[in-house]
Amino acid sequence: LRDVKNADQENSYDVETEVATEAEASEAAMKTIKPISESSIQRIVAGQAVTDLASAVKELVDNAIDSRATKVFVRLYNQGLDSIEVSDNGTGVPKSSRPFMAMKHATSKLKSFEDLYNGTGVEINGNANDAGNDQDPTYAAAPTLGFRGEALFCLANLSRSLVVTTRCESTNDGYDDGLGEQFAFNHEGLLIPESVKPIPRSVGTTVTVKRLFETLPVRRIDMQKRIKAQRMKLMKMMQGYAILCTNIQFMVTDNQTANSQPNKSKSKSDLRLATSESSNTLEKRTASVLGTKFLAGLTRIEVDLTSLVGPVNAQSSQ
């Protein structure tokens, strides 16, 4: 009887699979988050991905840029001690990928180690491909800023909570009700089912990290002691993003809540960095971020890296 029951369940599953809706097929065609093979993990693993405030924000900003966002907003609450929030207007996360967002070594950016070299004119063994470029694979570049699938897992593991709000451009049947979805992950990187709820938002993703390093008391105390230095490091990093990514608008705010200001009853928000859509050249961005006096002391130098990175990636590397 047990064998018959199992067979019935398998047949039922096959039928459900065969009658999958066109919406599910459409979603499958999108870039989805899946676990990387064990052999590939051993070759790309980098250990601890998050070591301080700046590295936590960096991982989230990299994800935002990889999602083809044109606007990235970073909000620090109580200098980042209470929470860190990074919002973008990128493509959003497909529904089928959401449970895997904080799973260790799960990513939509590659499936195997060899994918790191796709489109660079280089094969793993060092032999040039059909592009005819005799290149050293040392110079090959990853197709995205992030690809290891470690960052969100680390953030979920190190913080009190990791909350994500996301919305894709439209549902797979072409219908858009204007709603996104909010959900949270536990310390093991698993989605908490009862945390899932619909929420109005624009297309894109917002990731909120609450009380970074709370699960490591010694690291948390060290962060509190050196928060000014860590925030300064963060601002220098964001200035670099803002200058070099001229096609993306950046904004960084520092929000002081009433609870973090003993003698004040109102919350306060300070704008630390902002770039406009009109500052779309290297010179304009440099002047916007570092000032016109700083720009006056610089000289533009043209560098062509085509011979190093290959014709496919040359445009993005200039």
Salt bridges, closest charged atoms under 4 A:
ASP52 OD2 - LYS233 NZ 2.76
ASP62 OD2 - LYS58 NZ 2.76
ASP66 OD2 - LYS109 NZ 2.89
GLU85 OE2 - ARG75 NH1 3.11
GLU114 OE2 - ARG43 NH1 3.62
ASP176 OD2 - ARG167 NH2 2.59
GLU181 OE2 - LYS95 NZ 2.87
GLU181 OE1 - ARG98 NH1 2.97
GLU214 OE2 - ARG160 NH2 2.94
GLU214 OE2 - ARG211 NE 2.55
ASP222 OD2 - ARG226 NH2 3.10
ASP254 OD2 - ARG231 NH1 2.13
ASP270 OD2 - ARG272 NH2 3.53
GLU283 OE2 - ARG300 NH1 2.63
GLU302 OE2 - ARG300 NE 2.92
